[in-house]
């Protein structure tokens, strides 16, 4: 397995695509469809003697263009099969348009979030500059569901649905001992390496996690895919599922490998508890819109973050409203329970001293 790191100035940057040279030459995620990144991916693959036309299978963690944008183009060159969760499939095969790219949907979102005119114009300009080409060529896809497996010939990927960041985001779990050219983070039997513990009699297991789990920042919920109902609750449940799967390593969609994914998932759950407390603190001064809460949490925002900031604030406000902590009047939210048990609003997890699920 080879990680190919790709530049990306449109979104978060430092995308990862993973090349698996099994019986079926496979890419896990591609990249955004812009010339510089396309060239990066071609160069990265050619360093391993692989061209777009040689790819037999493309496995997409989710529909976002910085992960799926080149899938259709690569498929067109060599006929690769493209796998993506059924909830995200329509956004990859072209049956649906990304809602945040639809002006009418954007207006409805901006109204709901209380976004001022200047910020609306700034975000609209961002989408217009990025254009529609970033979404890439439409692909013929094979929809997959939770628990289904993808046979790459000697390597099997198990689909693990982890919604929140998008409706169809998935991790793909695998036995690292079966992957050519990949050194497992934890070996089996003698010679085991990182993460060794008394529980290492279980088979090694790793996963490609896309944007469900990232090493240096937290995946956006609420703005990244406005189709997701109860986005914060959905993502919290996905984090619990990651803890319970207890993988030895996670290979994320951005930046470096995560060697303690259960611990990292628990940290992100704690982060959202803390952020919820901060949201409550903002509302202690009086009613506020999602945009006003976003400004208090994140300050001034640019680019895609102008969407992600109020979307994340909305996800927390919606979570609190559904729990009866807040009431909404138009676009503003006000506290009705000034001292809720925030811990009770999220699922709990327990880890041992090594960061493993108990």
C-alpha positions as CSV (number, residue, x, y, z in Angstrom):
1,X,0.0,0.0,0.0
2,X,1.3,3.4,-0.9
3,X,0.1,6.8,0.3
4,X,0.1,9.5,-2.3
5,X,-0.1,13.0,-0.8
6,X,-1.7,15.7,-2.9
7,X,-1.7,19.4,-2.8
8,X,-5.1,21.1,-2.7
9,X,-5.6,24.9,-2.2
10,X,-9.3,24.8,-2.8
11,X,-10.3,22.9,0.4
12,X,-8.3,21.6,3.4
13,X,-5.1,20.6,1.6
14,X,-2.8,17.7,2.0
15,X,-5.2,15.1,0.6
16,X,-4.3,11.4,0.8
17,X,-5.0,8.9,-1.9
18,X,-4.0,5.2,-1.3
19,X,-2.7,2.8,-3.9
20,X,-3.3,-0.9,-3.2
21,X,-1.5,-3.2,-5.7
22,X,-3.5,-6.3,-5.2
23,X,-4.9,-8.5,-8.0
24,X,-7.1,-5.5,-8.7
25,X,-5.0,-2.3,-8.8
26,X,-7.1,0.0,-6.5
27,X,-7.2,3.6,-5.4
28,X,-8.9,4.6,-2.2
29,X,-10.1,8.2,-2.9
30,X,-8.8,10.3,-5.8
31,X,-8.6,14.0,-5.5
32,X,-10.2,17.3,-6.6
33,X,-10.5,17.8,-10.4
34,X,-8.1,20.7,-10.9
35,X,-5.1,20.5,-13.2
36,X,-2.4,20.8,-10.5
37,X,-3.8,18.1,-8.4
38,X,-4.5,15.8,-11.4
39,X,-0.8,16.2,-12.3
40,X,0.2,15.4,-8.7
41,X,-1.9,12.2,-8.7
42,X,-0.6,11.1,-12.1
43,X,3.0,11.7,-11.0
44,X,2.4,9.9,-7.7
45,X,1.0,6.9,-9.5
46,X,3.7,6.8,-12.1
47,X,6.3,6.6,-9.4
48,X,4.9,3.1,-8.7
49,X,4.5,2.2,-12.4
50,X,0.8,2.9,-12.5
51,X,-1.2,5.1,-14.9
52,X,-4.9,6.1,-14.7
53,X,-5.7,3.4,-17.2
54,X,-4.2,0.7,-15.0
55,X,-6.6,1.3,-12.1
56,X,-9.1,-1.5,-11.8
57,X,-11.1,-0.2,-8.8
58,X,-11.7,3.1,-7.1
59,X,-13.1,3.1,-3.6
60,X,-14.5,6.4,-2.4
61,X,-14.8,7.3,1.3
62,X,-17.4,10.0,0.4
63,X,-18.6,12.3,-2.3
64,X,-16.7,15.5,-1.6
65,X,-14.8,16.7,-4.7
66,X,-11.4,16.6,-2.9
67,X,-11.9,12.8,-2.5
68,X,-14.0,11.9,-5.5
69,X,-13.4,14.5,-8.1
70,X,-11.2,12.5,-10.4
71,X,-13.0,9.2,-10.2
72,X,-15.0,9.6,-13.4
73,X,-11.9,10.7,-15.4
74,X,-9.8,7.7,-14.1
75,X,-12.7,5.4,-14.9
76,X,-13.0,6.8,-18.4
77,X,-9.3,5.9,-19.1
78,X,-9.4,2.3,-18.0
79,X,-12.9,1.2,-17.0
80,X,-12.3,1.1,-13.3
81,X,-15.2,0.1,-11.1
82,X,-16.2,2.9,-8.7
83,X,-17.5,2.0,-5.3
84,X,-19.3,4.5,-3.0
85,X,-21.9,4.3,-0.3
86,X,-25.5,4.4,-1.6
87,X,-26.3,7.7,0.2
88,X,-23.4,9.5,-1.6
89,X,-23.7,7.7,-4.9
90,X,-26.1,10.2,-6.6
91,X,-23.6,13.0,-6.1
92,X,-20.8,11.0,-7.8
93,X,-22.8,9.6,-10.7
94,X,-24.5,13.0,-11.4
95,X,-28.1,12.1,-10.5
96,X,-28.1,14.8,-7.8
97,X,-26.3,18.2,-7.5
98,X,-24.4,19.1,-4.4
99,X,-27.0,21.1,-2.4
100,X,-24.5,23.7,-1.2
101,X,-23.8,24.4,-4.9
102,X,-27.4,25.1,-5.7
103,X,-28.2,28.8,-5.4
104,X,-31.8,28.2,-4.2
105,X,-30.6,25.8,-1.5
106,X,-27.8,28.2,-0.5
107,X,-30.3,31.0,0.0
108,X,-32.5,28.8,2.2
109,X,-29.5,27.8,4.3
110,X,-28.2,31.3,4.6
111,X,-31.6,32.5,5.8
112,X,-31.8,29.7,8.3
113,X,-28.4,30.5,9.7
114,X,-28.9,34.3,9.8
115,X,-26.0,34.9,7.5
116,X,-25.5,38.6,6.6
117,X,-25.4,39.8,3.0
118,X,-21.6,40.4,2.9
119,X,-20.8,36.9,4.0
120,X,-23.3,35.5,1.5
121,X,-21.6,37.4,-1.3
122,X,-18.2,36.2,-0.1
123,X,-19.2,32.5,-0.1
124,X,-21.0,32.8,-3.4
125,X,-17.8,34.3,-4.9
126,X,-15.9,31.3,-3.5
127,X,-18.2,28.8,-5.2
128,X,-18.1,30.8,-8.4
129,X,-14.3,30.9,-8.4
130,X,-14.1,27.2,-7.6
131,X,-16.5,26.4,-10.4
132,X,-18.2,23.2,-11.2
133,X,-15.2,21.5,-12.7
134,X,-13.9,20.6,-9.2
135,X,-16.7,17.9,-9.0
136,X,-15.2,16.2,-12.0
137,X,-16.6,13.9,-14.6
138,X,-19.6,11.8,-13.7
139,X,-18.8,8.2,-12.9
140,X,-20.8,4.9,-13.3
141,X,-20.8,3.8,-9.7
142,X,-21.5,0.6,-7.7
143,X,-23.4,1.6,-4.6
144,X,-22.4,-0.2,-1.4
145,X,-23.9,-0.4,2.0
146,X,-22.8,-0.9,5.6
147,X,-21.2,-4.3,6.2
148,X,-20.7,-5.1,2.5
149,X,-17.3,-6.2,1.3
150,X,-15.2,-5.3,-1.7
151,X,-13.0,-8.0,-3.0
152,X,-9.8,-6.7,-4.5
153,X,-8.2,-10.1,-5.1
154,X,-6.3,-11.1,-2.0
155,X,-7.4,-8.0,-0.1
156,X,-10.9,-7.5,1.2
157,X,-12.3,-4.1,2.3
158,X,-15.2,-4.1,4.7
159,X,-17.6,-1.1,4.5
160,X,-18.2,0.7,7.8
161,X,-20.8,3.4,7.4
162,X,-19.8,6.5,9.5
163,X,-22.3,9.3,8.6
164,X,-22.0,12.9,9.9
165,X,-19.5,14.7,7.8
166,X,-21.5,13.4,4.8
167,X,-24.5,11.2,4.7
168,X,-22.6,8.3,3.1
169,X,-19.2,8.6,4.5
170,X,-17.6,5.2,5.1
171,X,-14.4,3.7,6.5
172,X,-13.0,0.6,4.8
173,X,-11.5,-1.9,7.3
174,X,-8.9,-4.5,6.2
175,X,-6.5,-7.0,7.5
176,X,-3.1,-5.3,7.0
177,X,-1.3,-8.6,6.6
178,X,-3.0,-9.1,3.3
179,X,-2.0,-5.8,1.7
180,X,1.1,-6.1,-0.5
181,X,3.9,-3.7,0.5
182,X,2.2,-2.6,3.7
183,X,3.8,-3.1,7.2
184,X,1.1,-3.5,9.8
185,X,1.2,-1.1,12.7
186,X,0.8,-4.2,15.0
187,X,2.2,-7.5,13.9
188,X,0.6,-10.8,14.8
189,X,2.5,-13.0,17.2
190,X,6.2,-12.3,17.9
191,X,7.6,-9.2,16.3
192,X,4.5,-7.1,17.0
193,X,5.2,-3.3,17.1
194,X,3.3,-0.2,18.0
195,X,0.1,-0.6,20.1
196,X,1.1,-3.9,21.7
197,X,-1.0,-4.9,24.7
198,X,-2.4,-7.9,26.5
199,X,-5.3,-7.9,24.0
200,X,-3.1,-8.4,21.0
201,X,-4.3,-12.0,20.5
202,X,-7.0,-10.5,18.2
203,X,-6.2,-10.2,14.5
204,X,-4.6,-6.9,13.3
205,X,-7.1,-4.5,11.8
206,X,-6.7,-1.1,10.1
207,X,-9.0,1.1,8.2
208,X,-9.2,3.9,5.6
209,X,-11.3,6.5,7.4
210,X,-11.6,9.4,4.9
211,X,-12.8,12.5,6.8
212,X,-14.5,10.5,9.6
213,X,-11.3,10.7,11.6
214,X,-8.5,13.2,11.0
215,X,-5.3,13.7,13.0
216,X,-5.0,17.4,13.4
217,X,-8.4,19.0,13.3
218,X,-12.0,17.9,13.6
219,X,-14.2,17.1,10.6
220,X,-16.9,19.6,9.9
221,X,-20.5,18.6,10.6
222,X,-23.5,20.6,9.6
223,X,-22.0,22.6,6.7
224,X,-20.1,19.8,4.9
225,X,-23.3,18.0,3.8
226,X,-26.6,19.8,4.5
227,X,-28.5,16.6,3.6
228,X,-27.6,15.0,6.9
229,X,-30.3,15.2,9.5
230,X,-29.2,15.5,13.1
231,X,-25.6,15.8,11.9
232,X,-24.0,16.1,15.3
233,X,-25.8,13.1,16.8
234,X,-25.0,11.1,13.7
235,X,-21.3,11.9,13.9
236,X,-21.2,11.3,17.7
237,X,-22.6,7.8,17.0
238,X,-20.0,7.3,14.3
239,X,-17.2,8.2,16.7
240,X,-18.5,5.6,19.1
241,X,-18.5,3.1,16.4
242,X,-14.8,3.9,15.6
243,X,-13.9,3.4,19.3
244,X,-15.7,0.1,19.4
245,X,-14.0,-1.2,16.2
246,X,-10.7,-0.6,18.0
247,X,-8.6,-0.5,14.9
248,X,-4.8,-0.5,15.2
249,X,-4.4,2.4,12.8
250,X,-6.5,4.7,10.7
251,X,-5.4,6.0,7.3
252,X,-7.2,9.3,6.9
253,X,-8.2,11.4,4.0
254,X,-5.8,14.2,5.0
255,X,-2.4,14.2,6.5
256,X,-0.6,11.5,8.4
257,X,-1.6,8.0,9.8
258,X,-3.4,7.8,13.1
259,X,-1.9,5.1,15.3
260,X,-4.5,5.3,18.1
261,X,-7.8,5.8,16.3
262,X,-10.0,4.9,19.3
263,X,-8.2,7.5,21.4
264,X,-8.5,10.1,18.7
265,X,-12.2,9.4,18.3
266,X,-12.7,9.8,22.0
267,X,-10.8,13.1,21.9
268,X,-13.1,14.4,19.2
269,X,-16.2,13.4,21.2
270,X,-14.7,15.4,24.1
271,X,-14.1,18.3,21.7
272,X,-17.8,18.4,20.8
273,X,-18.8,18.3,24.4
274,X,-16.6,21.3,25.1
275,X,-17.9,23.1,22.0
276,X,-21.4,22.5,23.1
277,X,-20.6,24.1,26.4
278,X,-19.1,27.1,24.5
279,X,-22.3,27.4,22.5
280,X,-24.4,27.5,25.7
281,X,-22.0,30.1,27.0
282,X,-22.6,32.3,24.0
283,X,-26.4,32.1,24.5
284,X,-26.1,33.0,28.2
285,X,-25.7,36.6,26.9
286,X,-29.0,36.4,25.0
287,X,-30.6,34.9,21.9
288,X,-28.3,34.4,18.9
289,X,-28.4,33.1,15.3
290,X,-26.1,30.3,14.0
291,X,-24.1,33.0,12.2
292,X,-23.6,34.9,15.5
293,X,-22.7,31.8,17.4
294,X,-20.2,30.9,14.6
295,X,-18.6,34.3,14.9
296,X,-18.2,33.8,18.6
297,X,-16.7,30.4,18.2
298,X,-14.5,30.9,15.1
299,X,-14.1,34.6,14.4
300,X,-13.8,35.8,10.8
301,X,-14.0,33.1,8.2
302,X,-12.8,32.8,4.6
303,X,-13.3,30.5,1.7
304,X,-15.1,27.2,2.3
305,X,-15.0,27.9,6.1
306,X,-17.6,30.6,5.5
307,X,-19.9,27.6,4.9
308,X,-18.4,25.3,7.5
309,X,-18.5,27.7,10.5
310,X,-22.2,28.5,10.6
311,X,-23.0,24.9,9.6
312,X,-21.1,23.6,12.6
313,X,-22.7,26.1,14.9
314,X,-26.1,25.1,13.5
315,X,-25.4,21.4,14.1
316,X,-24.7,22.2,17.8
317,X,-27.7,24.5,18.1
318,X,-30.0,21.9,16.4
319,X,-28.6,19.2,18.8
320,X,-29.4,21.4,21.8
321,X,-32.8,22.4,20.5
322,X,-33.8,18.7,20.0
323,X,-32.7,18.0,23.6
324,X,-35.0,20.8,24.9
325,X,-32.1,23.0,26.0
326,X,-32.9,25.7,23.5
327,X,-35.9,27.1,21.7
328,X,-35.8,28.7,18.3
329,X,-37.7,31.9,17.4
330,X,-37.2,32.5,13.6
331,X,-33.4,32.3,13.1
332,X,-32.5,33.0,16.7
333,X,-32.0,30.5,19.5
334,X,-32.5,31.2,23.2
335,X,-31.7,29.2,26.3
336,X,-34.5,27.5,28.2
337,X,-32.3,25.2,30.3
338,X,-29.2,27.2,31.4
339,X,-27.6,24.4,33.2
340,X,-28.0,21.1,31.2
341,X,-25.9,18.0,31.7
342,X,-23.9,18.3,28.5
343,X,-22.3,14.9,29.1
344,X,-25.8,13.3,29.0
345,X,-26.3,14.8,25.5
346,X,-23.5,12.6,24.0
347,X,-22.8,8.9,24.1
348,X,-20.0,7.8,26.4
349,X,-17.0,5.6,25.7
350,X,-14.4,4.0,27.9
351,X,-10.8,3.3,27.0
352,X,-8.1,1.5,28.9
353,X,-4.7,2.9,29.6
354,X,-3.4,2.0,26.1
355,X,-6.3,3.8,24.4
356,X,-8.2,0.6,23.5
357,X,-11.9,0.2,23.9
358,X,-12.9,-1.5,27.1
